[in-house]
Amino acid sequence: MLLCSSLLNAQQINKEAPSPVELNVGNNRFGLQFLMNRHFAPESKFSFLSVTSFESSFNNDLNNLDFINNSQIGYEIYKGFGIATGLSVNRVSGLTPVVGLEYVLANKEILLVLTPTYHLSKNKNLEGLALLEYKPKLTEKVNLYSRFQTLYNQNLETSKHERSYQQFRLGVGMGNCQFGLAANVDYYGPARVYKDNYGIFLRFNFK
């Protein structure tokens, strides 16, 4: 937190990078997701990456309430590749500081994020987050929007699975808005308790 505070005081975050917020509604649950991926300034090697997902059943069952956040400060070493440190939290592993690597490729058609991290906790978890967006133009005003996002968390102390998910999105985008079909597949704990959710999503890019 001290590192984050000092960096924010030193440089203003680049306001040109959009921060998408997504609502998805499916057959079993509804959810929200927030993504922030910004350099602190256009030429800065420091960046802030945060991926937050929240899901809940429609009857507000606390056993189906789910929250995951991965937030980290990255330092670019060479063309999108760098080192990172931050925090990870989920309902199985709890809150823990992390260190790891980070690779980000971003242009008008593709966003690729890869962040393998190591948990600085007694369980010594190893976690990987990957996100790929592909959004080519279909017409002058309409883009295809597709996304694959996955997370895997392994407990190295017990050599067992703790938390993982896969998310799929396919739709269209117009301006700062995207919408279409959504599918989420989640696994919890060593027994890999399975939960799925299929429906639609609506996404807006805030600038």
C-alpha positions as CSV (number, residue, x, y, z in Angstrom):
1,M,0.0,0.0,0.0
2,L,2.9,2.4,0.8
3,L,4.4,1.6,-2.6
4,C,1.1,2.3,-4.4
5,S,0.6,5.5,-2.4
6,S,4.1,6.8,-3.3
7,L,3.8,6.0,-7.0
8,L,0.3,7.6,-7.2
9,N,1.7,10.8,-5.6
10,A,4.6,10.8,-8.0
11,Q,2.6,10.4,-11.2
12,Q,-0.9,10.8,-12.4
13,I,-2.6,7.8,-13.9
14,N,-3.1,8.0,-17.6
15,K,-6.8,8.8,-18.1
16,E,-6.9,7.6,-21.8
17,A,-7.0,3.9,-20.9
18,P,-10.7,2.7,-20.5
19,S,-11.9,0.8,-17.5
20,P,-14.6,-1.6,-18.4
21,V,-17.4,-2.6,-16.1
22,E,-19.5,-5.7,-17.0
23,L,-22.8,-7.1,-15.8
24,N,-23.7,-10.7,-16.6
25,V,-27.0,-12.4,-15.9
26,G,-27.3,-16.2,-16.3
27,N,-29.4,-19.2,-15.4
28,N,-27.9,-19.6,-11.9
29,R,-26.2,-16.4,-10.9
30,F,-25.6,-12.7,-11.8
31,G,-22.2,-11.1,-11.6
32,L,-20.2,-7.9,-12.0
33,Q,-16.6,-7.6,-13.3
34,F,-14.3,-4.6,-13.2
35,L,-11.0,-4.3,-15.1
36,M,-8.4,-1.6,-14.8
37,N,-5.1,-1.7,-16.7
38,R,-3.3,1.6,-16.8
39,H,0.1,3.1,-16.9
40,F,0.6,5.8,-14.4
41,A,1.6,8.1,-17.3
42,P,2.0,7.6,-21.0
43,E,5.7,7.0,-20.8
44,S,5.9,5.5,-17.4
45,K,7.2,2.0,-16.8
46,F,4.9,1.6,-13.8
47,S,1.3,0.3,-14.3
48,F,-1.6,-0.8,-12.2
49,L,-3.6,-3.9,-13.1
50,S,-6.8,-4.9,-11.2
51,V,-9.3,-7.6,-12.1
52,T,-12.3,-7.9,-9.8
53,S,-15.2,-10.4,-10.2
54,F,-18.3,-10.7,-8.0
55,E,-21.1,-13.3,-8.4
56,S,-24.2,-14.1,-6.4
57,S,-27.3,-16.3,-6.7
58,F,-30.6,-14.6,-7.3
59,N,-31.9,-15.6,-3.8
60,N,-28.9,-14.0,-2.1
61,D,-27.7,-17.3,-0.7
62,L,-24.4,-16.5,1.2
63,N,-23.0,-19.9,0.1
64,N,-23.2,-18.8,-3.5
65,L,-21.7,-15.4,-2.8
66,D,-18.3,-15.2,-4.6
67,F,-15.6,-12.5,-4.8
68,I,-12.2,-12.6,-6.5
69,N,-9.7,-9.7,-6.8
70,N,-6.2,-9.6,-8.3
71,S,-4.5,-6.2,-8.0
72,Q,-0.9,-5.5,-8.6
73,I,1.7,-2.8,-9.4
74,G,3.8,-3.7,-12.4
75,Y,7.2,-2.5,-13.6
76,E,7.8,-3.0,-17.3
77,I,11.2,-4.3,-18.2
78,Y,10.9,-4.9,-21.9
79,K,7.9,-4.4,-24.3
80,G,5.0,-5.3,-22.0
81,F,7.0,-7.8,-19.9
82,G,7.7,-7.0,-16.3
83,I,7.6,-7.8,-12.7
84,A,4.7,-7.2,-10.3
85,T,3.7,-7.2,-6.7
86,G,0.2,-6.8,-5.1
87,L,-2.7,-8.6,-3.5
88,S,-4.9,-11.6,-4.3
89,V,-8.2,-12.5,-2.6
90,N,-10.8,-15.2,-3.0
91,R,-13.2,-17.1,-0.8
92,V,-11.0,-20.2,-0.6
93,S,-7.4,-18.8,-0.1
94,G,-8.3,-15.5,1.6
95,L,-6.2,-12.4,1.3
96,T,-2.5,-12.6,0.6
97,P,0.3,-10.5,-0.8
98,V,1.8,-11.8,-4.1
99,V,4.9,-11.4,-6.3
100,G,5.2,-12.5,-9.9
101,L,5.6,-11.7,-13.5
102,E,3.3,-9.7,-15.8
103,Y,2.9,-9.5,-19.6
104,V,0.5,-7.1,-21.2
105,L,-0.2,-6.7,-25.0
106,A,-2.8,-4.0,-25.8
107,N,-3.9,-2.5,-29.1
108,K,-7.2,-1.7,-30.9
109,E,-8.0,-5.4,-31.7
110,I,-6.2,-7.4,-29.0
111,L,-5.8,-7.3,-25.2
112,L,-3.6,-10.1,-23.7
113,V,-2.8,-10.2,-20.0
114,L,-0.7,-13.0,-18.4
115,T,0.2,-12.8,-14.7
116,P,1.7,-15.9,-13.0
117,T,2.1,-15.0,-9.3
118,Y,3.4,-16.6,-6.1
119,H,1.5,-16.2,-2.8
120,L,3.6,-15.0,0.1
121,S,1.5,-17.1,2.6
122,K,2.1,-20.2,4.7
123,N,0.4,-22.3,1.9
124,K,2.8,-20.9,-0.7
125,N,0.1,-20.9,-3.4
126,L,0.9,-20.6,-7.1
127,E,-1.6,-18.7,-9.2
128,G,-2.0,-17.9,-12.8
129,L,-4.4,-15.4,-14.5
130,A,-4.8,-15.1,-18.2
131,L,-7.1,-12.8,-20.2
132,L,-7.4,-12.6,-24.0
133,E,-9.8,-10.2,-25.8
134,Y,-10.2,-10.1,-29.6
135,K,-12.3,-7.3,-31.0
136,P,-11.8,-6.8,-34.8
137,K,-14.0,-4.4,-36.8
138,L,-17.0,-5.9,-38.6
139,T,-18.2,-2.5,-40.0
140,E,-17.3,1.1,-39.4
141,K,-19.5,1.2,-36.3
142,V,-19.6,-2.4,-35.1
143,N,-16.9,-4.6,-33.7
144,L,-16.8,-8.3,-32.8
145,Y,-16.2,-8.7,-29.1
146,S,-14.8,-12.0,-27.7
147,R,-13.0,-12.8,-24.5
148,F,-11.5,-15.9,-22.8
149,Q,-10.4,-15.4,-19.2
150,T,-9.1,-18.0,-16.8
151,L,-7.6,-18.3,-13.3
152,Y,-6.0,-21.3,-11.6
153,N,-4.8,-21.4,-8.0
154,Q,-2.8,-24.4,-6.7
155,N,-1.8,-25.0,-3.0
156,L,1.8,-26.0,-3.1
157,E,1.7,-27.1,0.5
158,T,-0.9,-29.8,-0.1
159,S,-0.4,-30.1,-3.8
160,K,-4.2,-29.6,-4.3
161,H,-6.4,-27.3,-6.3
162,E,-7.9,-24.4,-4.4
163,R,-9.7,-22.1,-6.9
164,S,-10.1,-21.8,-10.7
165,Y,-12.5,-20.5,-13.3
166,Q,-13.0,-20.1,-17.1
167,Q,-15.0,-17.3,-18.6
168,F,-16.2,-17.0,-22.2
169,R,-17.8,-14.0,-23.9
170,L,-19.0,-13.6,-27.5
171,G,-20.9,-10.6,-28.8
172,V,-20.6,-7.3,-30.6
173,G,-19.4,-3.8,-29.6
174,M,-20.7,-0.4,-30.6
175,G,-18.7,2.6,-29.3
176,N,-17.9,2.1,-25.6
177,C,-20.6,-0.6,-25.2
178,Q,-20.4,-4.4,-25.7
179,F,-23.0,-7.1,-25.2
180,G,-23.7,-10.7,-26.1
181,L,-23.5,-14.2,-24.7
182,A,-21.7,-15.2,-21.5
183,A,-20.6,-18.5,-19.9
184,N,-18.8,-19.0,-16.6
185,V,-17.4,-22.2,-15.2
186,D,-16.1,-22.2,-11.6
187,Y,-14.3,-24.8,-9.4
188,Y,-13.8,-24.6,-5.6
189,G,-11.5,-26.3,-3.2
190,P,-9.6,-29.7,-3.4
191,A,-12.8,-31.5,-4.4
192,R,-13.2,-29.1,-7.4
193,V,-16.8,-28.3,-6.5
194,Y,-18.4,-27.3,-9.9
195,K,-20.7,-24.4,-10.6
196,D,-21.7,-23.1,-14.0
197,N,-23.6,-20.1,-15.3
198,Y,-24.9,-19.3,-18.8
199,G,-26.5,-16.2,-20.0
200,I,-25.9,-12.7,-21.4
201,F,-23.5,-9.8,-20.6
202,L,-23.5,-6.0,-21.0
203,R,-20.2,-4.1,-20.8
204,F,-19.4,-0.5,-20.8
205,N,-15.9,1.1,-21.1
206,F,-15.5,4.1,-18.7
207,K,-12.8,6.6,-19.7
